[in-house]
Each structure stands twice: as C-alpha cells, then as structure tokens.
Amino acid sequence: MNTRGERETEKTTTMTTEKEIAENNEKHVTDDDPKINYRGWKAMPFIIGNETFEKLGAIGTLANLLVYLTTVFNLKNITATNIVNVFSGSTNFATLLGAFFSDTYFGRYNTLGFCTVTSFLGLLVIQLTAAFKNLHPPHCGKESNTCKGPTLGQMAFLVAGFGLLLVGAAGVRPCNLAFGADQFNPNTDSGKKGINSFFNWYFFTFTFAQMVSLTFIVYVQSNVSWAVGLGIPAALMLISCVMFFMGTKIYVKVKPSGSPMTSIVQVIVVATKKRRLKLPAQHSMISLFNYVPPKCVNSRLPHTYQFRILDKAAIMTPQDKINPDGSAADPWNLCSMQQVEEVKCLLRVLPVWFSAIFYNLSIVQQHTILVFQALQSDRRVGHSNFKIPGASYFVFLMLTMTLWLPIYDRIAVPFLRRLTGIDNGITILQRMGTGIFLSTLSMLVSGVVEEHRRNLALTKPIGVQPRKGAISSMSALWLIPQLALAGLAETFSAVGQVELYYKQFPENMRSIAGSLFFCGMAGSSYLSTFLISLVHQITAKSATGNWLPEDLNKGRLDLFYYMIAALEVMNLGYFLLCSRWYRYKETDSSSNLELNELPKQSEIGNA
C-alpha cells in the first residue's frame, strides 16, 4: 500500500507529466519529433464534433439565405442572387488570407478558436434580423406596390452578420482539415490510417450536415418561423465552440513556421533579377544552388524542364554568399532548385484551376436559380398538402454523391483498374474531365426542364405566387435529373480537384492547396454574378425580352442555361489541352544529382 508521501509524489509526477505533454504539444513540431504525444483518436470526438456542429450551423443558415432575402428582406431575385454569389465568393476567397495568417502568425489552433467564435456571432446577428421586427422590413402584401425594401440601417446590420461569417469562414475552412490531420503521426502506420479515416469522417460530416440543413432546418425556416429556424444554426454553432475548446489540453498545436508564400515570392523576385543570365547549356543542374534544409518537410523534387526561366533563381554567381550550414546568406538573391521546383508545382496546377472556375458555374446555378425554378413549380408530394421547400431540392445532389461515392470506390475503381492498370482506375485529370462533361449534360437537361416548366406555367398553371407569377403544374421532382447529373459531376470533378491540389502541391503548401479549391469556387460565384448581371442588362433591351425577370414565366431561363452549357463545352476543350500539357509531380530521393549537395567553388565561377 502506498504511503501518503508516495501518493503525493505520484500525484506530483503525474501533474508534471501532463504539463510536459501540454508544453511539448504546443512546441513547433515536425513529423518525426519524438517528444510529441499524438492523441489522434482521443482528440477526434472534439474535432469531429466541432466540425459537425459548425457545418450544421453555417449551412443551416446559408442554404436558405436566398429565400430569406427575397421573402423577409423583400429583395428582388436578381439582387438577392448577386448578394448570395458575392458573399459566397468572398467567403471562399478569404480562405487564402486565412491560410496565410494561420501559417505565418497565429497557428491553426488559435485561428480555428477565434474564427469559430466569430462564426457564432455572425449567425447570432443574422438570427436577430429575423427575431426583431425593426431589424427587417414589414411583410409584403399581395400587391407588389405595398412591398417595402429594407432601410439602410437594416441592411447594414445584416451585412455586419455577413462580415462576421466571412471572417469565420476565412479561418475555419482552410484550417479544420489540416488541424485534424495534425493530431496523427504521419510516420507510423496507425497514424497514416488515422489520417485517412479522419478524411473519410470529414467528408461524411459535411454531407450529413448538408442533408440535415437542407431538410429539417430549411423546413423549419420556411414553414414554422424564420426566428426559430435561424436560431437553431446559431445554437448549433455555440455547441461547436464548446466542443472545440473542450479538447484544448490534448490537441497537438503546430506553431506557425512562416508561410510558403514567402518562398514563392522569393523565387519570382530572384528569377526576375537574374533574368539576363544564361542557364548552362550542358549539364543543366551544374552551377545551380541545390541546398535543402536538413529537416525539410517537403519531398525532394527532381529537376523538370517546364518553366525553365525560373531556374535562373538558382544560378549561383560570385556575389552570392553561403552560410556555414549551406543555406543562402540572402534568400532574396539566391534560391535553391528545391524552391524553384516547388513553385513549378504551383504554376502547373493554375491552368487546371482556371478550368475549375468555369466548371463550377453549373453547380452555382443549382445552388441559386434552381430555387426560383422550384418555387414556381408544383412542390406538393403526392396528393398531400405537404410542400418541399424550394431550397431543399439541393439535397438530391447530395444524395447522388452519397450513393455514388461508395459505388465508385468499391465497384467502378476495381473494374477500371483491371482495364487501365492504374491504381485509382483513372488518372486525376481524367476524373476531373468526366465531371466537366457531366456538368455540361446537367446544364442541357436544366434548359429542357425549364422550357417544359415555363410552357405548363403559361398554359396549365395551378396557382399564383405573390410578386412572382403563375405556378407551373409541372412537378418540381422533374428538377431531380439535373441535380443528379450535377451530383455525379461533383463526385468526379470536385473530389478530383481536392485530390489534385493535395497530392501535387509540396507538403508545406497544403493549406494553400485547401484554400485554392475554395478560391476556385469563389471565382465561379463572381463569374456567375457577372454573367447574370450582364445577361439581365443586355436582354432587358432586346426584342425577345429579359431572360431573367422577376417572374421566370416571362423570361427565358432555358436560354441562359444553354449559354452556360456552351461555356462548359468550350471549357472542356480547354481542359483537354491543359491535360495533354500537364506533368504530374514526381519525388526523387536518389536522382542523378543529390539536391543537398553544394556545387564546387570552381563551378560557381562558371555561372
């Protein structure tokens, strides 16, 4: 039996051990640091819980935002659509800034903690606009002339909520996936399996949150009360905050080590300075600076012949000085070939990323304009009076993804692997190209369905919606085929994009890789806003009439869809050209020239 003194000693030792673990977990860690106590699966309930409730809160508000702006704030369809697109684009683009500040100054833990709380405050502000009558305009009457828009103060309060959500999304979206992966040791088999399982759980929670938000929460907002329906996401976000901070003591907190953006800028600046120098005609790697830090987290990359002008950043001149450890004395005058090749990885991806902007155009329309299609269609289920909310139809896109992904993984990939000999069945770029093709079909089907809906609305209406026009007798379930095609496109192209950015970027650029995906979505939202505004202005003065009026029955939304389909066809051609040019990243630990071997002093003079 332990004596009191022994128990006190054991207690003190335990407290000291826990303190040491906490201190070690907060140090700047590397993948092979033996002092770090990785508690992956113990930390997962808090991280997955935070992720689930955060997605439920954010998506629960944003999913039905278009309807909220048109019915509660009395905004016109075009105005509301553009606001949603600009807000969506801004939140996605802000992830690039969030990734930069996280990697450079604050670290992922601090960024996630601050931005999760900020998201809660943003959702609370938006909920207050529905709860208090003086924070939104009065309800419209049946006549359009009795409808008043929001005041400047009401819009300012709403925009303040949007601003808080934007700040929250800027930090949460690029950091949560990487922070979860930080909790596992990537150099052990169990750690690698844990990271893969976490990725699976991450996408599962995202899909789960989408489906719950698009069904239950949207139904409460549309049929019960906007104040209650927006209060639920705010409450869920508060739970998300609590869940995140409950796991503080066991998290591995990687301190910021500087943004890789600095290295990218250095390569461009130095290559510009040395643009007049000539590269060696023979043995191209000779006289090029090949230093790699001893604990570099990035895989060593072999020399490639694309973007050779950047190789000039690694040309060593007599003026370039070297530190005793082999590094460049002035990184703004000399860069290593490893840095140059890392920048090339980024540049090779950019043309493909540009194609993804146009691909997402079709998906953006299913988020926004499809809602107006649904509202002017027969949304009744069978012979009952129950109506599916307009924003809830997007759940069919998510259902298609949920059903197809396991089929693709378990059946399609093994079958394709036998045909092609490729581990994944098809290459990443082939997967993305298939998605672009399916998105084109989705837009063509959307145009055909809209033409049918409009004809029935003009000939066989079943009612009239205030301020919007006749309701078509076409069942809104006819919108499912275009959503299913869009869902299939996402399983190919969107998942392919994430895989491409994650695998083709250097390891220290994976925060940028995650934000690049969201920046592509941002570009699509901005492009959609531009196209909608342009088409609305041009066609308003045409003989055929406005394609996108307040009442879709008086417009030609089908022609707008066909225009998007034509853009997708041209984008597919551009993407095929990019695919032929693209070269996948290769790692080379034993290339013909060791990257950490410095050139001889006699070779420096030949530069």
C-alpha positions in Angstrom: 0.0 0.0 0.0 1.3 3.4 -0.9 2.1 5.9 1.8 0.8 9.4 1.8 4.2 10.7 0.8 4.4 8.2 -2.1 0.9 9.2 -3.2 1.8 12.9 -3.1 5.0 12.1 -5.2 3.0 10.1 -7.7 0.4 12.9 -8.0 3.2 15.5 -8.5 4.8 13.3 -11.1 1.5 12.8 -13.0 0.9 16.6 -12.9 4.4 17.2 -14.2 4.0 14.7 -17.0 0.7 16.2 -18.1 2.3 19.6 -18.0 5.3 18.4 -20.1 2.9 16.8 -22.6 1.0 20.1 -22.9 4.2 22.0 -23.4 5.5 19.6 -25.9 2.3 19.6 -27.9 2.5 23.4 -28.1 6.0 23.4 -29.5 6.8 23.9 -33.1 6.6 20.2 -34.2 7.9 18.3 -37.1 6.6 14.9 -38.3 9.4 13.0 -36.7 9.6 14.8 -33.4 9.7 12.1 -30.7 8.6 14.4 -27.9 5.1 15.0 -29.4 2.3 12.9 -27.8 -0.1 12.3 -30.7 -3.5 11.6 -29.3 -5.3 11.3 -32.6 -8.4 9.2 -31.8 -8.8 10.8 -28.3 -8.9 14.3 -29.9 -11.2 13.2 -32.7 -14.5 13.4 -30.8 -13.9 17.1 -30.1 -12.6 17.9 -33.6 -15.3 15.9 -35.4 -18.0 17.3 -33.0 -16.8 20.8 -33.7 -16.8 20.2 -37.4 -20.3 18.6 -37.5 -21.9 21.4 -35.5 -20.0 24.1 -37.3 -21.2 22.8 -40.7 -24.8 22.4 -39.4 -24.8 26.0 -38.2 -23.2 27.6 -41.2 -25.0 25.5 -43.9 -28.3 25.7 -41.9 -28.2 29.5 -42.4 -26.7 29.8 -45.9 -28.8 27.0 -47.5 -32.0 29.1 -47.4 -30.4 32.5 -47.5 -31.7 33.3 -51.0 -35.3 32.7 -49.9 -34.7 34.7 -46.7 -33.5 37.7 -48.7 -36.5 37.6 -51.1 -39.3 36.9 -48.6 -38.2 38.6 -45.4 -36.0 41.4 -46.7 -38.1 41.8 -49.9 -35.2 42.0 -52.3 -35.6 41.2 -56.0 -34.5 37.9 -57.4 -31.5 39.3 -59.3 -30.4 41.4 -56.3 -30.7 38.5 -53.9 -28.9 36.1 -56.2 -26.0 38.5 -56.7 -25.7 39.2 -53.0 -25.5 35.4 -52.3 -23.0 34.9 -55.1 -20.8 37.7 -53.9 -21.0 36.6 -50.3 -20.3 33.0 -51.2 -17.4 34.1 -53.4 -15.9 36.4 -50.7 -16.0 33.7 -48.0 -14.3 31.2 -50.3 -11.7 33.7 -51.5 -11.0 34.8 -47.9 -9.7 31.3 -47.1 -6.5 32.2 -48.9 -5.9 35.0 -46.4 -6.9 32.8 -43.6 -4.4 30.2 -44.6 -1.7 32.8 -44.9 -2.3 34.3 -41.4 -2.6 30.9 -39.9 0.7 29.6 -41.3 2.6 32.8 -40.7 1.3 34.3 -37.4 -1.4 32.6 -35.4 -1.2 28.8 -36.0 -4.2 26.5 -36.7 -5.5 26.2 -33.2 -5.7 29.9 -32.5 -7.1 30.6 -35.9 -9.8 27.9 -35.5 -10.7 29.0 -32.0 -11.1 32.7 -32.9 -12.9 32.1 -36.2 -15.4 29.5 -34.7 -16.5 32.1 -32.1 -16.7 34.8 -34.8 -18.9 32.5 -36.9 -21.2 32.1 -33.9 -21.5 35.8 -33.5 -22.3 36.2 -37.2 -25.1 33.6 -37.1 -26.5 35.3 -34.0 -26.6 38.7 -35.7 -28.5 37.2 -38.7 -30.9 35.5 -36.3 -31.6 38.8 -34.6 -32.6 40.3 -38.0 -35.5 37.7 -38.1 -36.4 37.9 -34.4 -36.9 41.7 -34.1 -39.4 43.4 -36.4 -37.4 46.7 -36.5 -34.4 44.8 -38.0 -36.2 43.8 -41.2 -38.8 45.5 -43.5 -42.6 44.8 -43.0 -44.1 41.8 -44.7 -45.3 42.4 -48.2 -48.9 42.4 -49.1 -50.4 40.6 -52.1 -49.9 43.6 -54.3 -46.3 44.5 -55.3 -46.8 48.2 -54.7 -47.3 47.6 -51.0 -43.9 45.9 -50.7 -41.2 48.0 -49.0 -37.5 47.2 -49.1 -35.0 47.3 -46.2 -33.7 50.5 -44.8 -30.0 51.4 -44.8 -29.7 50.6 -41.2 -31.4 47.2 -41.6 -29.1 46.2 -44.5 -26.1 47.5 -42.5 -27.0 45.2 -39.6 -27.4 42.2 -41.9 -24.2 42.9 -43.7 -22.4 43.1 -40.3 -23.6 39.5 -39.8 -22.3 38.5 -43.2 -18.9 40.1 -42.4 -18.6 38.1 -39.2 -19.4 34.9 -41.1 -16.8 35.8 -43.7 -14.1 36.2 -41.1 -15.2 32.9 -39.5 -15.1 31.0 -42.8 -11.7 32.5 -43.7 -10.1 30.7 -40.8 -12.3 27.6 -40.4 -12.4 26.3 -44.0 -8.6 26.1 -44.7 -7.6 25.0 -41.2 -10.0 22.4 -39.9 -8.9 19.6 -42.2 -5.2 20.2 -41.7 -5.7 20.6 -37.9 -7.4 17.2 -37.7 -4.5 15.6 -39.6 -2.1 17.3 -37.2 -3.3 15.0 -34.4 -1.9 11.9 -36.0 1.7 10.9 -36.5 2.2 10.6 -40.3 5.3 8.4 -39.9 3.5 5.4 -38.4 1.1 3.0 -40.0 -1.6 3.7 -37.3 -1.1 7.5 -37.9 -1.5 7.1 -41.7 -4.6 5.0 -41.2 -5.9 7.6 -38.7 -5.4 10.4 -41.2 -7.3 8.5 -43.9 -10.1 7.7 -41.6 -10.3 11.3 -40.5 -10.6 12.5 -44.1 -13.5 10.0 -44.6 -15.2 11.3 -41.5 -14.6 14.8 -42.5 -16.5 14.4 -45.8 -19.2 12.3 -44.1 -19.9 15.0 -41.6 -20.0 17.6 -44.4 -22.5 15.5 -46.4 -24.5 14.8 -43.2 -24.7 18.5 -42.3 -25.8 19.4 -45.8 -28.6 16.9 -45.7 -29.9 17.8 -42.3 -29.7 21.5 -43.1 -31.4 21.2 -46.5 -34.3 19.2 -45.0 -35.1 19.8 -41.3 -33.6 23.3 -40.8 -34.8 24.6 -44.1 -38.3 23.2 -43.4 -38.4 25.0 -40.0 -37.3 28.3 -41.6 -39.9 28.1 -44.5 -42.9 26.7 -42.6 -42.6 27.4 -38.9 -40.6 30.5 -38.1 -37.5 32.3 -39.5 -36.6 33.4 -36.0 -36.6 29.7 -34.8 -35.1 28.4 -38.0 -32.2 30.8 -37.8 -31.9 30.3 -34.0 -31.2 26.6 -34.4 -28.0 27.1 -36.5 -26.8 29.7 -34.0 -27.3 27.3 -31.1 -25.5 24.6 -33.0 -22.6 26.9 -33.6 -22.4 27.6 -29.9 -22.2 23.9 -29.2 -19.4 23.7 -31.9 -17.4 26.4 -29.9 -17.8 24.4 -26.7 -16.8 21.1 -28.3 -13.7 22.7 -29.8 -12.4 24.2 -26.6 -13.1 21.1 -24.5 -10.2 19.3 -26.3 -7.7 22.1 -25.8 -5.4 20.2 -23.4 -4.9 17.2 -25.7 -4.5 18.9 -29.0 -1.2 18.9 -30.9 -0.8 22.6 -31.7 1.7 23.2 -34.5 3.1 26.7 -34.2 3.3 28.9 -37.3 6.6 28.4 -39.2 6.1 31.0 -41.8 4.0 31.0 -44.9 5.3 29.2 -48.0 4.1 32.2 -49.9 7.3 33.9 -48.9 9.3 31.2 -50.7 7.1 31.6 -53.8 7.7 35.3 -53.9 11.4 34.9 -53.4 11.7 32.6 -56.4 9.8 35.0 -58.6 11.8 38.1 -57.4 15.2 36.4 -57.8 14.3 34.9 -61.2 13.4 38.4 -62.3 16.6 39.9 -61.0 18.7 37.2 -62.8 16.6 37.1 -66.0 19.5 38.2 -68.1 21.8 35.4 -67.0 22.1 32.3 -69.2 21.4 28.8 -68.0 24.2 26.2 -68.5 23.9 24.8 -72.0 25.1 21.3 -70.8 24.5 19.5 -67.5 21.8 21.9 -66.6 21.9 21.3 -62.9 25.6 22.3 -62.6 26.2 25.7 -61.1 22.6 25.7 -59.7 22.1 26.0 -56.0 20.8 22.7 -54.6 20.6 23.2 -50.9 17.7 21.5 -48.9 17.3 22.2 -45.2 18.1 19.1 -43.1 14.5 18.9 -41.6 12.7 19.9 -44.7 9.1 18.6 -44.6 8.8 18.6 -48.4 9.6 15.6 -50.6 12.7 16.3 -52.7 11.8 17.1 -56.2 13.8 16.2 -59.4 14.6 18.9 -61.9 11.9 19.5 -64.6 12.1 21.4 -67.9 8.8 23.3 -67.7 9.1 27.0 -66.7 12.9 26.9 -67.1 13.1 30.7 -66.8 12.5 30.1 -63.0 15.7 28.0 -62.9 17.6 31.3 -63.1 16.7 32.0 -59.5 19.1 29.2 -58.5 22.0 30.3 -60.6 25.0 30.9 -58.3 27.2 33.9 -59.0 30.4 35.0 -57.3 28.4 37.6 -55.4 26.2 35.0 -53.8 27.3 34.1 -50.3 26.6 30.8 -48.5 26.1 30.3 -44.7 28.2 27.7 -42.8 25.2 25.4 -42.7 25.0 25.5 -46.5 22.0 27.8 -46.8 21.9 31.0 -48.8 23.0 34.1 -46.9 20.5 36.3 -48.7 17.4 34.3 -49.9 16.3 37.3 -51.9 19.3 37.0 -54.1 19.6 33.2 -54.4 17.0 30.4 -54.2 17.5 26.7 -54.2 16.4 24.3 -57.0 14.0 22.7 -54.5 12.3 26.1 -54.0 12.1 26.5 -57.8 10.6 23.1 -58.3 8.0 23.8 -55.6 6.9 26.9 -57.4 6.7 25.0 -60.6 4.3 22.6 -58.9 2.0 25.5 -58.2 2.3 27.0 -61.7 1.4 23.7 -63.3 -1.8 23.5 -61.4 -3.0 27.0 -62.1 -4.3 26.4 -65.7 -6.3 23.4 -64.4 -7.6 25.5 -61.5 -8.8 28.1 -64.0 -10.8 25.5 -65.8 -12.4 24.5 -62.5 -13.8 28.1 -62.2 -15.8 27.6 -65.3 -16.8 24.0 -64.3 -18.3 25.3 -61.0 -20.6 27.7 -63.0 -23.1 24.9 -63.5 -23.0 23.9 -59.8 -23.6 27.6 -58.7 -26.8 27.7 -60.7 -28.1 24.6 -58.9 -27.5 26.5 -55.6 -29.2 29.7 -56.6 -31.5 30.0 -59.7 -32.9 26.5 -59.2 -34.5 27.7 -56.0 -36.7 30.1 -58.1 -37.5 27.3 -60.5 -38.7 25.2 -57.6 -40.8 28.0 -56.1 -42.7 28.3 -59.4 -43.3 24.6 -59.8 -45.7 22.2 -58.1 -43.8 21.3 -54.9 -46.6 19.1 -53.4 -45.7 15.5 -52.6 -48.4 13.2 -54.0 -51.9 14.3 -53.1 -51.0 15.7 -49.7 -50.6 19.4 -48.9 -47.0 19.0 -47.8 -44.7 21.0 -50.0 -40.9 20.5 -50.2 -39.2 23.9 -49.5 -37.5 25.3 -52.6 -34.0 25.3 -51.1 -34.4 21.6 -50.0 -34.2 20.2 -53.6 -30.4 20.6 -53.5 -30.4 17.6 -51.2 -30.9 15.4 -54.2 -27.5 16.5 -55.4 -26.0 15.5 -52.1 -27.9 12.1 -52.1 -26.4 11.4 -55.5 -22.9 12.0 -54.2 -23.6 9.9 -51.1 -24.9 7.0 -53.1 -22.4 7.1 -55.9 -19.1 7.6 -54.0 -19.1 4.1 -52.4 -20.3 2.5 -55.7 -17.4 4.3 -57.5 -14.9 3.3 -54.8 -15.9 -0.4 -54.4 -17.2 -1.3 -57.9 -16.1 1.2 -60.6 -12.5 1.7 -59.5 -11.6 -2.1 -59.3 -13.2 -2.6 -62.7 -11.4 0.3 -64.3 -8.1 -0.8 -62.6 -8.3 -4.1 -64.5 -8.7 -2.2 -67.8 -6.2 0.6 -67.3 -3.7 -0.8 -64.8 -3.9 2.5 -62.8 -4.3 2.1 -59.0 -7.2 4.6 -58.9 -8.8 3.3 -62.1 -8.3 6.5 -64.0 -6.0 9.5 -63.5 -7.0 12.5 -61.5 -7.3 14.7 -64.6 -9.4 12.0 -66.4 -11.7 12.1 -63.3 -12.0 15.9 -63.5 -12.7 15.8 -67.2 -15.5 13.4 -66.7 -17.0 15.8 -64.2 -16.8 18.7 -66.6 -18.6 16.6 -69.3 -21.4 15.6 -66.8 -21.8 19.3 -65.8 -22.4 20.1 -69.4 -25.2 17.5 -69.6 -26.6 18.9 -66.4 -27.0 22.3 -67.9 -28.6 20.9 -71.1 -31.1 19.0 -69.1 -31.8 22.1 -66.9 -32.6 24.0 -70.1 -35.0 21.4 -71.4 -36.8 21.1 -68.0 -37.1 24.8 -67.6 -38.6 25.1 -71.1 -41.2 22.5 -70.1 -41.9 24.2 -66.8 -42.5 27.5 -68.4 -44.8 26.1 -71.1 -47.0 24.5 -68.4 -47.0 27.6 -66.3 -48.3 29.6 -69.3 -50.9 27.0 -70.3 -51.8 25.0 -67.2 -51.0 27.0 -64.0 -52.1 25.7 -60.6 -51.9 28.9 -58.7 -50.3 32.3 -58.5 -47.4 33.3 -56.2 -47.4 36.9 -54.9 -44.9 39.1 -56.8 -43.5 36.1 -58.7 -46.2 35.0 -61.1 -48.0 31.7 -62.0 -47.0 28.4 -60.5 -46.5 25.7 -63.1 -48.3 22.4 -62.9 -45.0 20.6 -63.6 -43.9 18.6 -60.5 -40.7 20.1 -59.0 -39.5 16.5 -58.9 -38.6 16.9 -62.6 -35.7 19.0 -61.3 -34.1 15.9 -59.8 -32.4 14.7 -63.1 -30.3 17.9 -63.5 -29.4 17.7 -59.8 -28.4 14.1 -60.1 -26.2 14.8 -63.0 -24.6 17.7 -61.1 -24.1 15.4 -58.1 -22.3 12.9 -60.3 -20.2 15.7 -61.8 -19.2 16.7 -58.2 -18.1 13.2 -57.3 -15.8 13.3 -60.3 -14.5 16.8 -60.6 -14.8 18.3 -57.1 -13.2 15.3 -55.4 -10.7 15.2 -58.2 -9.8 18.8 -57.6 -9.2 18.2 -53.9 -7.0 15.2 -54.6 -5.0 17.0 -57.3 -4.2 20.0 -55.1 -3.4 17.9 -52.1 -1.1 15.5 -54.0 0.5 17.8 -56.4 1.4 20.6 -54.0 4.5 20.4 -51.8 3.7 19.3 -48.3 4.2 22.8 -46.7 1.7 24.3 -49.2 -1.3 22.1 -48.3 -3.0 25.0 -46.5 -2.7 26.9 -49.8 -3.9 23.8 -51.6 -7.1 23.7 -49.5 -7.7 27.4 -49.9 -7.1 27.1 -53.7 -10.1 24.8 -54.0 -12.3 27.4 -52.3 -10.8 30.2 -54.3 -11.9 28.4 -57.5 -15.5 28.3 -56.1 -15.1 32.0 -55.3 -14.2 32.7 -58.9 -17.2 30.8 -60.1 -19.5 32.8 -57.8 -18.0 36.1 -59.0 -18.3 34.9 -62.7 -21.9 33.9 -62.2 -22.7 37.3 -60.7 -21.1 39.0 -63.7 -22.9 36.8 -66.2 -26.3 37.2 -64.5 -25.9 41.0 -64.4 -24.7 41.2 -67.9 -27.5 38.9 -69.4 -30.1 40.8 -67.3 -29.0 44.2 -68.7 -28.5 43.2 -72.3 -31.6 41.1 -72.7 -33.8 43.7 -70.9 -33.4 45.9 -74.0 -33.8 43.1 -76.6 -36.8 42.2 -78.7 -37.2 38.8 -77.1 -37.4 40.3 -73.7 -35.5 39.9 -70.4 -34.2 36.3 -69.9 -34.1 36.7 -66.1 -37.1 38.8 -65.0 -38.7 38.6 -61.5 -41.3 36.3 -63.0 -39.5 33.4 -64.6 -42.5 32.7 -66.8 -42.0 35.9 -68.6 -38.3 35.2 -69.2 -36.1 32.7 -71.0 -34.1 31.0 -68.2 -33.7 28.0 -70.5 -31.6 30.1 -72.9 -29.4 31.2 -70.0 -28.9 27.5 -69.1 -28.0 26.7 -72.7 -25.5 29.6 -72.7 -23.8 28.1 -69.6 -23.7 24.7 -71.4 -21.9 26.3 -74.3 -19.3 27.7 -72.0 -18.9 24.3 -70.4 -18.2 22.8 -73.9 -15.5 25.3 -74.6 -14.1 24.8 -71.1 -13.9 21.0 -71.7 -11.9 21.7 -74.8 -9.5 24.0 -72.9 -9.2 21.4 -70.1 -8.2 18.7 -72.6 -5.4 20.9 -73.8 -4.3 21.5 -70.3 -4.4 17.8 -69.5 -2.1 17.0 -72.5 0.4 19.6 -71.3 0.3 18.8 -67.6 3.1 16.8 -65.9 2.4 15.1 -62.5 4.7 15.8 -59.6 7.4 13.2 -59.0 9.6 12.8 -56.0 13.2 11.8 -56.3 15.2 10.9 -53.3 18.0 9.4 -55.4 18.1 11.4 -58.5 21.2 11.8 -60.7 22.2 14.8 -58.5 21.7 14.9 -54.8 19.7 18.1 -54.0 21.6 18.8 -50.8 25.0 18.6 -52.5 26.5 22.0 -53.0 28.3 22.8 -56.3 32.1 23.1 -56.1 33.6 26.6 -55.8 35.2 26.2 -59.3 31.7 25.6 -60.7 30.4 28.8 -59.2 32.7 30.8 -61.4 31.2 29.2 -64.5 27.8 30.7 -63.7 
